[in-house]
């Protein structure tokens, strides 16, 4: 048994506005199947998408704090001109420059209209076939431990692991990467951005949740009440949800 990540969950005061921003940013479409705004490839809502990780924007009453998110998106570009054009277009859509202590680097750090940080990367061969989202990046204390947990939790393949960096990607070799970066700070506030995982057809969600607890996940009460998904935290406290097959 193993789970698959199906979307990146972003909390927002104005889910419609943030959903529209990310749809325009990624060249995708915004769909409103319920209270959330789901952003995925154009051509009609397909969920779960077989390749990409969608973006699900969820309305919440609390604004983002000044604290830097510990989970963010890296966007891919194909050339220096594409990077410059994308940065300019994102700023016109409402993105603002963000200083997270990056110094002088070849990528550009921006924040969406509600302050969620993301990076527009310089062209990198590694990300030439990922689609618009190159990677979901998670700050952590111990990338090796994160690789062990998430490598067992999901059916993705571990590509690289060092003391400073761990990289996973779908075993099909498609879509974005999931990367864990060692950072000196520790988690102090709830994540504004997190992953949602889904069992495969025929797998038992309760059994998957039990398996995750045995791997080191802990139960999480966010005031969600009686819902069909299960909220958990990984061994470093990053929140994630295990969704139910509809």
C-alpha atoms as an extended CHARMM CRD file, in Angstrom:
* protein
*
       246  EXT
         1         1  UNK       CA              0.0000000000        0.0000000000        0.0000000000  PROA      1               0.0000000000
         2         2  UNK       CA              1.0540000000        3.5860000000       -0.6420000000  PROA      2               0.0000000000
         3         3  UNK       CA             -0.5000000000        6.9630000000       -1.1550000000  PROA      3               0.0000000000
         4         4  UNK       CA             -0.1800000000        9.4790000000       -3.9770000000  PROA      4               0.0000000000
         5         5  UNK       CA             -0.0070000000       13.2540000000       -3.5740000000  PROA      5               0.0000000000
         6         6  UNK       CA             -2.8300000000       14.8200000000       -5.5750000000  PROA      6               0.0000000000
         7         7  UNK       CA             -2.7920000000       18.5200000000       -4.7380000000  PROA      7               0.0000000000
         8         8  UNK       CA             -1.1460000000       21.3720000000       -2.9030000000  PROA      8               0.0000000000
         9         9  UNK       CA             -3.5210000000       22.9590000000       -0.4030000000  PROA      9               0.0000000000
        10        10  UNK       CA             -3.2270000000       26.7320000000        0.1090000000  PROA      10              0.0000000000
        11        11  UNK       CA             -5.2280000000       28.5470000000        2.7760000000  PROA      11              0.0000000000
        12        12  UNK       CA             -6.5280000000       32.0090000000        1.8540000000  PROA      12              0.0000000000
        13        13  UNK       CA             -8.7660000000       34.7710000000        3.1460000000  PROA      13              0.0000000000
        14        14  UNK       CA            -10.0490000000       35.2850000000       -0.4100000000  PROA      14              0.0000000000
        15        15  UNK       CA             -9.9370000000       31.8690000000       -2.0340000000  PROA      15              0.0000000000
        16        16  UNK       CA            -11.4560000000       33.1270000000       -5.2830000000  PROA      16              0.0000000000
        17        17  UNK       CA             -8.8310000000       35.8350000000       -5.7550000000  PROA      17              0.0000000000
        18        18  UNK       CA             -5.9060000000       33.6000000000       -4.8020000000  PROA      18              0.0000000000
        19        19  UNK       CA             -7.2950000000       30.8150000000       -6.9920000000  PROA      19              0.0000000000
        20        20  UNK       CA             -7.5250000000       33.1950000000       -9.9540000000  PROA      20              0.0000000000
        21        21  UNK       CA             -3.9510000000       34.3390000000       -9.3390000000  PROA      21              0.0000000000
        22        22  UNK       CA             -2.5730000000       30.8040000000       -9.3790000000  PROA      22              0.0000000000
        23        23  UNK       CA             -4.6430000000       29.8300000000      -12.4110000000  PROA      23              0.0000000000
        24        24  UNK       CA             -3.1990000000       32.7820000000      -14.3320000000  PROA      24              0.0000000000
        25        25  UNK       CA              0.2790000000       32.1870000000      -12.9430000000  PROA      25              0.0000000000
        26        26  UNK       CA              0.3810000000       28.5620000000      -14.0530000000  PROA      26              0.0000000000
        27        27  UNK       CA             -1.6110000000       28.9190000000      -17.2720000000  PROA      27              0.0000000000
        28        28  UNK       CA             -4.2860000000       26.6560000000      -15.8260000000  PROA      28              0.0000000000
        29        29  UNK       CA             -7.9880000000       27.0250000000      -15.0450000000  PROA      29              0.0000000000
        30        30  UNK       CA             -9.7940000000       27.7160000000      -11.7780000000  PROA      30              0.0000000000
        31        31  UNK       CA            -12.7140000000       25.4450000000      -10.9180000000  PROA      31              0.0000000000
        32        32  UNK       CA            -15.1470000000       25.8670000000       -8.0310000000  PROA      32              0.0000000000
        33        33  UNK       CA            -16.6110000000       22.4220000000       -7.3350000000  PROA      33              0.0000000000
        34        34  UNK       CA            -17.5250000000       23.4160000000       -3.7660000000  PROA      34              0.0000000000
        35        35  UNK       CA            -16.3030000000       25.8310000000       -1.1120000000  PROA      35              0.0000000000
        36        36  UNK       CA            -12.7250000000       25.5850000000       -2.3660000000  PROA      36              0.0000000000
        37        37  UNK       CA            -11.1920000000       26.7870000000       -5.6270000000  PROA      37              0.0000000000
        38        38  UNK       CA             -9.2860000000       24.0510000000       -7.4550000000  PROA      38              0.0000000000
        39        39  UNK       CA             -6.6370000000       25.0740000000       -9.9700000000  PROA      39              0.0000000000
        40        40  UNK       CA             -5.6920000000       22.5220000000      -12.6000000000  PROA      40              0.0000000000
        41        41  UNK       CA             -4.9200000000       22.1780000000      -16.3110000000  PROA      41              0.0000000000
        42        42  UNK       CA             -7.4440000000       23.7030000000      -18.7240000000  PROA      42              0.0000000000
        43        43  UNK       CA             -9.9540000000       21.6150000000      -20.6300000000  PROA      43              0.0000000000
        44        44  UNK       CA            -12.2840000000       20.6570000000      -17.8050000000  PROA      44              0.0000000000
        45        45  UNK       CA            -11.8890000000       19.4640000000      -14.2490000000  PROA      45              0.0000000000
        46        46  UNK       CA            -10.0320000000       16.1460000000      -13.9960000000  PROA      46              0.0000000000
        47        47  UNK       CA             -9.3610000000       14.9550000000      -10.4510000000  PROA      47              0.0000000000
        48        48  UNK       CA             -7.0870000000       13.4320000000       -9.4970000000  PROA      48              0.0000000000
        49        49  UNK       CA             -4.9730000000       14.5270000000      -12.4130000000  PROA      49              0.0000000000
        50        50  UNK       CA             -2.7200000000       11.6900000000      -13.6010000000  PROA      50              0.0000000000
        51        51  UNK       CA              0.3310000000       13.9460000000      -13.9600000000  PROA      51              0.0000000000
        52        52  UNK       CA              0.2040000000       17.3260000000      -12.2130000000  PROA      52              0.0000000000
        53        53  UNK       CA             -0.3810000000       18.2970000000       -8.6230000000  PROA      53              0.0000000000
        54        54  UNK       CA             -3.3610000000       20.6240000000       -8.6150000000  PROA      54              0.0000000000
        55        55  UNK       CA             -3.6570000000       23.6080000000       -6.3020000000  PROA      55              0.0000000000
        56        56  UNK       CA             -6.6590000000       23.6620000000       -3.9700000000  PROA      56              0.0000000000
        57        57  UNK       CA             -7.2960000000       27.0650000000       -2.3900000000  PROA      57              0.0000000000
        58        58  UNK       CA             -9.2910000000       26.8040000000        0.8240000000  PROA      58              0.0000000000
        59        59  UNK       CA            -11.0170000000       29.7830000000        2.4950000000  PROA      59              0.0000000000
        60        60  UNK       CA            -10.0070000000       30.4460000000        6.1020000000  PROA      60              0.0000000000
        61        61  UNK       CA            -10.7230000000       33.3810000000        8.4520000000  PROA      61              0.0000000000
        62        62  UNK       CA             -7.1200000000       33.9500000000        9.5560000000  PROA      62              0.0000000000
        63        63  UNK       CA             -4.6130000000       35.9280000000        7.4730000000  PROA      63              0.0000000000
        64        64  UNK       CA             -1.0670000000       34.7240000000        6.8950000000  PROA      64              0.0000000000
        65        65  UNK       CA              1.3830000000       35.7500000000        9.6060000000  PROA      65              0.0000000000
        66        66  UNK       CA              4.6880000000       37.4350000000        8.8400000000  PROA      66              0.0000000000
        67        67  UNK       CA              6.4020000000       34.0790000000        9.2910000000  PROA      67              0.0000000000
        68        68  UNK       CA              7.8290000000       32.5550000000        6.1040000000  PROA      68              0.0000000000
        69        69  UNK       CA              5.9240000000       29.5230000000        4.8850000000  PROA      69              0.0000000000
        70        70  UNK       CA              7.7990000000       26.2490000000        5.3440000000  PROA      70              0.0000000000
        71        71  UNK       CA              6.2440000000       24.8250000000        2.1860000000  PROA      71              0.0000000000
        72        72  UNK       CA              6.3530000000       26.6720000000       -1.1340000000  PROA      72              0.0000000000
        73        73  UNK       CA              6.2040000000       26.1730000000       -4.8890000000  PROA      73              0.0000000000
        74        74  UNK       CA              9.0910000000       26.5580000000       -7.3380000000  PROA      74              0.0000000000
        75        75  UNK       CA              8.0210000000       27.5140000000      -10.8600000000  PROA      75              0.0000000000
        76        76  UNK       CA              9.9480000000       26.2830000000      -13.8980000000  PROA      76              0.0000000000
        77        77  UNK       CA             11.1910000000       28.3690000000      -16.8150000000  PROA      77              0.0000000000
        78        78  UNK       CA             12.7560000000       27.3920000000      -20.1290000000  PROA      78              0.0000000000
        79        79  UNK       CA             15.0660000000       30.3520000000      -20.8080000000  PROA      79              0.0000000000
        80        80  UNK       CA             16.3200000000       33.5870000000      -19.2740000000  PROA      80              0.0000000000
        81        81  UNK       CA             13.8090000000       35.4790000000      -21.4090000000  PROA      81              0.0000000000
        82        82  UNK       CA             10.9880000000       33.2160000000      -20.2000000000  PROA      82              0.0000000000
        83        83  UNK       CA             12.0260000000       33.7730000000      -16.5810000000  PROA      83              0.0000000000
        84        84  UNK       CA             12.0250000000       37.5460000000      -17.0150000000  PROA      84              0.0000000000
        85        85  UNK       CA              8.6820000000       37.5010000000      -18.8420000000  PROA      85              0.0000000000
        86        86  UNK       CA              7.0920000000       35.2660000000      -16.2070000000  PROA      86              0.0000000000
        87        87  UNK       CA              8.3120000000       37.4380000000      -13.3320000000  PROA      87              0.0000000000
        88        88  UNK       CA              6.9400000000       40.5600000000      -15.0370000000  PROA      88              0.0000000000
        89        89  UNK       CA              3.6050000000       38.8640000000      -15.7410000000  PROA      89              0.0000000000
        90        90  UNK       CA              3.2870000000       37.6010000000      -12.1680000000  PROA      90              0.0000000000
        91        91  UNK       CA              3.9370000000       41.0770000000      -10.7860000000  PROA      91              0.0000000000
        92        92  UNK       CA              1.2240000000       42.4370000000      -13.0610000000  PROA      92              0.0000000000
        93        93  UNK       CA             -1.1220000000       39.8030000000      -11.6210000000  PROA      93              0.0000000000
        94        94  UNK       CA             -0.4320000000       40.9900000000       -8.0730000000  PROA      94              0.0000000000
        95        95  UNK       CA              2.7310000000       39.1670000000       -6.9850000000  PROA      95              0.0000000000
        96        96  UNK       CA              5.2390000000       41.1540000000       -4.9570000000  PROA      96              0.0000000000
        97        97  UNK       CA              8.9980000000       40.6990000000       -4.3880000000  PROA      97              0.0000000000
        98        98  UNK       CA              9.7960000000       38.7600000000       -1.2040000000  PROA      98              0.0000000000
        99        99  UNK       CA             12.9630000000       38.7640000000        0.8690000000  PROA      99              0.0000000000
       100       100  UNK       CA             13.4470000000       35.4840000000        2.7200000000  PROA      100             0.0000000000
       101       101  UNK       CA             17.1740000000       36.0250000000        3.1930000000  PROA      101             0.0000000000
       102       102  UNK       CA             18.0580000000       34.5810000000       -0.2070000000  PROA      102             0.0000000000
       103       103  UNK       CA             20.7400000000       37.1620000000       -1.0150000000  PROA      103             0.0000000000
       104       104  UNK       CA             22.0120000000       37.2530000000       -4.5900000000  PROA      104             0.0000000000
       105       105  UNK       CA             20.6400000000       34.1770000000       -6.3670000000  PROA      105             0.0000000000
       106       106  UNK       CA             19.6840000000       33.3640000000       -9.9820000000  PROA      106             0.0000000000
       107       107  UNK       CA             16.0470000000       32.7250000000       -9.0810000000  PROA      107             0.0000000000
       108       108  UNK       CA             13.4180000000       35.3050000000       -8.1400000000  PROA      108             0.0000000000
       109       109  UNK       CA             11.4580000000       35.1020000000       -4.8940000000  PROA      109             0.0000000000
       110       110  UNK       CA              7.9180000000       36.4680000000       -5.0190000000  PROA      110             0.0000000000
       111       111  UNK       CA              4.7810000000       36.2830000000       -2.8980000000  PROA      111             0.0000000000
       112       112  UNK       CA              1.2260000000       35.7590000000       -4.0860000000  PROA      112             0.0000000000
       113       113  UNK       CA             -1.4670000000       38.3700000000       -3.2490000000  PROA      113             0.0000000000
       114       114  UNK       CA             -1.8110000000       37.0170000000        0.3050000000  PROA      114             0.0000000000
       115       115  UNK       CA              1.9160000000       36.7710000000        0.9910000000  PROA      115             0.0000000000
       116       116  UNK       CA              2.5970000000       33.0990000000        0.2170000000  PROA      116             0.0000000000
       117       117  UNK       CA              6.1890000000       32.9140000000       -0.9810000000  PROA      117             0.0000000000
       118       118  UNK       CA              7.2130000000       31.1060000000       -4.1620000000  PROA      118             0.0000000000
       119       119  UNK       CA             10.2220000000       31.0410000000       -6.4730000000  PROA      119             0.0000000000
       120       120  UNK       CA             10.5610000000       31.5630000000      -10.2080000000  PROA      120             0.0000000000
       121       121  UNK       CA             13.6060000000       29.4860000000      -11.0620000000  PROA      121             0.0000000000
       122       122  UNK       CA             16.2180000000       30.1540000000      -13.6840000000  PROA      122             0.0000000000
       123       123  UNK       CA             16.2030000000       27.5180000000      -16.4580000000  PROA      123             0.0000000000
       124       124  UNK       CA             17.3600000000       24.1310000000      -15.1370000000  PROA      124             0.0000000000
       125       125  UNK       CA             17.6090000000       20.9540000000      -17.1660000000  PROA      125             0.0000000000
       126       126  UNK       CA             16.2380000000       18.9330000000      -14.2410000000  PROA      126             0.0000000000
       127       127  UNK       CA             12.8760000000       20.6810000000      -14.5330000000  PROA      127             0.0000000000
       128       128  UNK       CA             12.5240000000       20.8050000000      -18.3170000000  PROA      128             0.0000000000
       129       129  UNK       CA              9.5910000000       18.3420000000      -18.3440000000  PROA      129             0.0000000000
       130       130  UNK       CA              7.8110000000       19.0470000000      -15.0480000000  PROA      130             0.0000000000
       131       131  UNK       CA              5.2060000000       21.4730000000      -16.3400000000  PROA      131             0.0000000000
       132       132  UNK       CA              4.7870000000       24.9230000000      -14.7840000000  PROA      132             0.0000000000
       133       133  UNK       CA              5.4080000000       23.6930000000      -11.2260000000  PROA      133             0.0000000000
       134       134  UNK       CA              8.9950000000       22.4800000000      -10.9480000000  PROA      134             0.0000000000
       135       135  UNK       CA              8.8520000000       21.4110000000       -7.3120000000  PROA      135             0.0000000000
       136       136  UNK       CA              7.0270000000       21.5380000000       -4.0190000000  PROA      136             0.0000000000
       137       137  UNK       CA              9.7140000000       22.5420000000       -1.5300000000  PROA      137             0.0000000000
       138       138  UNK       CA              9.5710000000       21.7970000000        2.2010000000  PROA      138             0.0000000000
       139       139  UNK       CA             11.8760000000       23.3710000000        4.7830000000  PROA      139             0.0000000000
       140       140  UNK       CA             13.0100000000       20.8480000000        7.3760000000  PROA      140             0.0000000000
       141       141  UNK       CA             15.6180000000       20.0630000000       10.0000000000  PROA      141             0.0000000000
       142       142  UNK       CA             16.5370000000       16.5720000000        8.7710000000  PROA      142             0.0000000000
       143       143  UNK       CA             16.1110000000       15.8430000000        5.0390000000  PROA      143             0.0000000000
       144       144  UNK       CA             17.1940000000       12.2200000000        5.5050000000  PROA      144             0.0000000000
       145       145  UNK       CA             14.4590000000       11.5950000000        8.0600000000  PROA      145             0.0000000000
       146       146  UNK       CA             11.9090000000       13.3400000000        5.8470000000  PROA      146             0.0000000000
       147       147  UNK       CA             12.9860000000       11.2000000000        2.8910000000  PROA      147             0.0000000000
       148       148  UNK       CA             12.4880000000        8.0500000000        4.9640000000  PROA      148             0.0000000000
       149       149  UNK       CA              9.0080000000        9.0570000000        6.1090000000  PROA      149             0.0000000000
       150       150  UNK       CA              7.6860000000       10.4460000000        2.8420000000  PROA      150             0.0000000000
       151       151  UNK       CA              9.3700000000        7.7470000000        0.7840000000  PROA      151             0.0000000000
       152       152  UNK       CA              7.4260000000        5.1450000000        2.7720000000  PROA      152             0.0000000000
       153       153  UNK       CA              4.2330000000        7.2120000000        2.9130000000  PROA      153             0.0000000000
       154       154  UNK       CA              3.9930000000        7.6970000000       -0.8540000000  PROA      154             0.0000000000
       155       155  UNK       CA              4.6960000000        5.6590000000       -3.9520000000  PROA      155             0.0000000000
       156       156  UNK       CA              7.1600000000        8.2370000000       -5.3030000000  PROA      156             0.0000000000
       157       157  UNK       CA             10.7880000000        7.4100000000       -6.0700000000  PROA      157             0.0000000000
       158       158  UNK       CA             13.6890000000        8.8200000000       -4.0580000000  PROA      158             0.0000000000
       159       159  UNK       CA             16.1400000000       10.4660000000       -6.4820000000  PROA      159             0.0000000000
       160       160  UNK       CA             18.6400000000       12.0550000000       -4.1190000000  PROA      160             0.0000000000
       161       161  UNK       CA             19.2860000000       12.3170000000       -0.4060000000  PROA      161             0.0000000000
       162       162  UNK       CA             22.0330000000       14.1300000000        1.4900000000  PROA      162             0.0000000000
       163       163  UNK       CA             22.2740000000       15.8480000000        4.8500000000  PROA      163             0.0000000000
       164       164  UNK       CA             21.0400000000       19.0480000000        3.1860000000  PROA      164             0.0000000000
       165       165  UNK       CA             18.6340000000       17.9720000000        0.4660000000  PROA      165             0.0000000000
       166       166  UNK       CA             16.2500000000       15.1470000000       -0.4580000000  PROA      166             0.0000000000
       167       167  UNK       CA             14.3350000000       14.7810000000       -3.7270000000  PROA      167             0.0000000000
       168       168  UNK       CA             11.4090000000       12.5570000000       -4.6800000000  PROA      168             0.0000000000
       169       169  UNK       CA              9.3240000000       12.3200000000       -7.8540000000  PROA      169             0.0000000000
       170       170  UNK       CA              6.5140000000       10.2020000000       -9.2100000000  PROA      170             0.0000000000
       171       171  UNK       CA              7.7370000000        6.7620000000      -10.2300000000  PROA      171             0.0000000000
       172       172  UNK       CA              6.2390000000        7.5260000000      -13.6650000000  PROA      172             0.0000000000
       173       173  UNK       CA              8.8320000000       10.2750000000      -14.1290000000  PROA      173             0.0000000000
       174       174  UNK       CA              6.2180000000       12.9740000000      -14.7060000000  PROA      174             0.0000000000
       175       175  UNK       CA              5.0630000000       16.1160000000      -12.9350000000  PROA      175             0.0000000000
       176       176  UNK       CA              6.8510000000       18.1140000000      -10.2410000000  PROA      176             0.0000000000
       177       177  UNK       CA              9.4300000000       17.0340000000       -7.6950000000  PROA      177             0.0000000000
       178       178  UNK       CA              8.9900000000       17.0020000000       -3.9220000000  PROA      178             0.0000000000
       179       179  UNK       CA             12.0860000000       18.4490000000       -2.2770000000  PROA      179             0.0000000000
       180       180  UNK       CA             13.1570000000       18.7300000000        1.3550000000  PROA      180             0.0000000000
       181       181  UNK       CA             15.6940000000       21.4410000000        2.1590000000  PROA      181             0.0000000000
       182       182  UNK       CA             17.6050000000       21.6660000000        5.4060000000  PROA      182             0.0000000000
       183       183  UNK       CA             17.0210000000       25.0240000000        7.0970000000  PROA      183             0.0000000000
       184       184  UNK       CA             18.2600000000       26.4010000000       10.4250000000  PROA      184             0.0000000000
       185       185  UNK       CA             14.8260000000       27.4930000000       11.6450000000  PROA      185             0.0000000000
       186       186  UNK       CA             12.1340000000       25.2060000000       13.0350000000  PROA      186             0.0000000000
       187       187  UNK       CA              8.3920000000       25.0930000000       12.5540000000  PROA      187             0.0000000000
       188       188  UNK       CA              6.5370000000       27.4340000000       14.9270000000  PROA      188             0.0000000000
       189       189  UNK       CA              3.1480000000       28.1500000000       13.2980000000  PROA      189             0.0000000000
       190       190  UNK       CA              0.6240000000       26.0330000000       11.3550000000  PROA      190             0.0000000000
       191       191  UNK       CA              1.4790000000       25.5290000000        7.7020000000  PROA      191             0.0000000000
       192       192  UNK       CA             -0.3150000000       27.8230000000        5.2540000000  PROA      192             0.0000000000
       193       193  UNK       CA              0.5190000000       25.3830000000        2.4640000000  PROA      193             0.0000000000
       194       194  UNK       CA              0.4150000000       21.5880000000        2.6800000000  PROA      194             0.0000000000
       195       195  UNK       CA              0.0670000000       18.4140000000        0.6300000000  PROA      195             0.0000000000
       196       196  UNK       CA             -3.0860000000       16.3390000000        0.2660000000  PROA      196             0.0000000000
       197       197  UNK       CA             -2.6380000000       12.6030000000       -0.3150000000  PROA      197             0.0000000000
       198       198  UNK       CA             -5.0970000000       10.0720000000       -1.7380000000  PROA      198             0.0000000000
       199       199  UNK       CA             -5.3030000000        6.2640000000       -1.5940000000  PROA      199             0.0000000000
       200       200  UNK       CA             -5.4970000000        4.2710000000       -4.8020000000  PROA      200             0.0000000000
       201       201  UNK       CA             -8.7800000000        2.6250000000       -5.7990000000  PROA      201             0.0000000000
       202       202  UNK       CA             -9.2010000000       -0.5620000000       -3.7900000000  PROA      202             0.0000000000
       203       203  UNK       CA             -6.9480000000        0.5750000000       -0.9510000000  PROA      203             0.0000000000
       204       204  UNK       CA             -8.3820000000        1.1780000000        2.4900000000  PROA      204             0.0000000000
       205       205  UNK       CA             -8.0310000000        4.7420000000        3.7780000000  PROA      205             0.0000000000
       206       206  UNK       CA             -8.2100000000        3.7360000000        7.4530000000  PROA      206             0.0000000000
       207       207  UNK       CA             -5.4740000000        1.1580000000        6.9190000000  PROA      207             0.0000000000
       208       208  UNK       CA             -3.3350000000        3.7750000000        5.1790000000  PROA      208             0.0000000000
       209       209  UNK       CA             -3.7720000000        6.1880000000        8.0910000000  PROA      209             0.0000000000
       210       210  UNK       CA             -2.8050000000        3.4430000000       10.5450000000  PROA      210             0.0000000000
       211       211  UNK       CA              0.2960000000        2.7270000000        8.4410000000  PROA      211             0.0000000000
       212       212  UNK       CA              1.2640000000        6.4000000000        8.4640000000  PROA      212             0.0000000000
       213       213  UNK       CA              0.9540000000        6.5520000000       12.2510000000  PROA      213             0.0000000000
       214       214  UNK       CA              3.2880000000        3.5650000000       12.4970000000  PROA      214             0.0000000000
       215       215  UNK       CA              5.7840000000        5.4750000000       10.3130000000  PROA      215             0.0000000000
       216       216  UNK       CA              5.7450000000        8.4160000000       12.7210000000  PROA      216             0.0000000000
       217       217  UNK       CA              2.7640000000       10.5600000000       11.7050000000  PROA      217             0.0000000000
       218       218  UNK       CA              0.6440000000       12.0620000000       14.4710000000  PROA      218             0.0000000000
       219       219  UNK       CA             -3.0130000000       13.0350000000       14.5680000000  PROA      219             0.0000000000
       220       220  UNK       CA             -3.8070000000       16.6900000000       14.1000000000  PROA      220             0.0000000000
       221       221  UNK       CA             -6.8360000000       18.6170000000       15.3340000000  PROA      221             0.0000000000
       222       222  UNK       CA             -7.3190000000       21.8000000000       13.3310000000  PROA      222             0.0000000000
       223       223  UNK       CA            -10.9320000000       22.1490000000       14.3410000000  PROA      223             0.0000000000
       224       224  UNK       CA            -11.9470000000       20.2170000000       11.2480000000  PROA      224             0.0000000000
       225       225  UNK       CA            -14.7240000000       18.3410000000       13.0430000000  PROA      225             0.0000000000
       226       226  UNK       CA            -16.3760000000       15.3610000000       11.3690000000  PROA      226             0.0000000000
       227       227  UNK       CA            -14.9290000000       15.3290000000        7.8440000000  PROA      227             0.0000000000
       228       228  UNK       CA            -14.1480000000       12.5270000000        5.3710000000  PROA      228             0.0000000000
       229       229  UNK       CA            -10.4360000000       13.3330000000        5.3320000000  PROA      229             0.0000000000
       230       230  UNK       CA             -7.8630000000       12.7360000000        8.0620000000  PROA      230             0.0000000000
       231       231  UNK       CA             -5.4730000000       15.4770000000        9.2110000000  PROA      231             0.0000000000
       232       232  UNK       CA             -1.9970000000       14.3250000000       10.2330000000  PROA      232             0.0000000000
       233       233  UNK       CA              1.4640000000       15.7740000000       10.8070000000  PROA      233             0.0000000000
       234       234  UNK       CA              4.7530000000       14.2920000000        9.6550000000  PROA      234             0.0000000000
       235       235  UNK       CA              7.6080000000       13.7010000000       12.1550000000  PROA      235             0.0000000000
       236       236  UNK       CA              8.6490000000       17.3790000000       11.9450000000  PROA      236             0.0000000000
       237       237  UNK       CA              5.1140000000       18.6740000000       12.3490000000  PROA      237             0.0000000000
       238       238  UNK       CA              4.2560000000       19.5200000000        8.7310000000  PROA      238             0.0000000000
       239       239  UNK       CA              0.5180000000       19.1300000000        8.3070000000  PROA      239             0.0000000000
       240       240  UNK       CA             -0.9650000000       16.9930000000        5.5440000000  PROA      240             0.0000000000
       241       241  UNK       CA             -4.3220000000       15.3930000000        4.8190000000  PROA      241             0.0000000000
       242       242  UNK       CA             -5.2970000000       11.9210000000        3.6690000000  PROA      242             0.0000000000
       243       243  UNK       CA             -8.3630000000       12.3250000000        1.5000000000  PROA      243             0.0000000000
       244       244  UNK       CA            -11.1720000000        9.8390000000        0.9910000000  PROA      244             0.0000000000
       245       245  UNK       CA            -11.9120000000        8.3100000000       -2.3820000000  PROA      245             0.0000000000
       246       246  UNK       CA            -15.2840000000        9.6230000000       -3.5390000000  PROA      246             0.0000000000
